[in-house]
Amino acid sequence: MTIVSPGTNADSAAPATPAGQGVGPLLRVWRERRRMSQLELALRADSSARHISFVETGRSRPSEEMVLRLAEHLDVPVRERNALLLAAGYAPRYPQTPLDDPALDALRAGLERLLQGYEPYPALVMDARYDVVAANRGITMLLDGVPESLLAPPLNAMRLTLHPQGLAPRIRNLREWRGHLLAQMERQVALSRSAPLRELYEEVVAYPVAESGRSTEGGPADEPADPVPHFALPMRIEHEGQVLSFISSVSTFNTPMDVTVAELAIETFLPADPATVKYLHSLIN
């Protein structure tokens, strides 16, 4: 298992906030995205509605502290906070450190221990565009038989899952799981306004929906003898004739101070039934 640095091309590294605007209109856009009134934002940021109005219309230049305070209460992503600071005439506050930089040695080591400790259950780390930067053996097991063309770097989790030559044909509840993933991407596109993420969404949403819910021999899928009530939507996927059931959980870093770290997400797959637990442990043993 190797952690690699996400690609940092011009498109992915550039702020998604439109360039050439003053900080006021950009703050107004974020406030409207959050469906927050000027008065509500003012109360949260210990300011006044009048001052917020003056900032948004360009009649008042906010201090660097005020820009960061408003961004905090508007839950603006770290990358976009840099864009707001630049638009206000200040230097960016948050660096974007390559993941393979020595400064992030402790982070990489911690992620590796986390992924290894979660085995035999699948777990991976993704960046903001769902490119996989690290994965454990549980994920590798699920990728058995996937064509090399889909496994070439950058390995993309959404493309791997939804492509008709990827995992899609093996997912028994594909329409439900696909709907969940696409809705998740729609929310992120609306939040970040990221052009690369929008391109990825348009690519995967256009994939034909592969037939699922059948065994590899073409017969009807076998249902569990004792169905387990699920507390969240499971992904039911076939591996070597065995139907495995997983609940997905995604974690991010709290109070990140670096763009790269802020955009990392750790996805773990929790076995949703005893049969999945038994099967995965049998593979390790």
Secondary structure, DSSP 8 states (H G I E B T S, - for coil): ---------HHHHS-SS-TT--HHHHHHHHHHHTT--HHHHHHHTTS-HHHHHHHHHTSS---HHHHHHHHHHTT--HHHHHHHHHHTT----S----TTSGGGHHHHHHHHHHHHHHTTS-EEEE-TT-BEEEE-HHHHHHTTT--HHHHSSS-BHHHHHHSTTTTGGGBTTHHHHHHHHHHHHHHHHHHH--HHHHHHHHHHHTS-----SB-TTSSB----SS----SS--EEEEETTEEEEEEEEEE--SS--SHHHHT-EEEEEEE-SHHHHHHHHHHH-
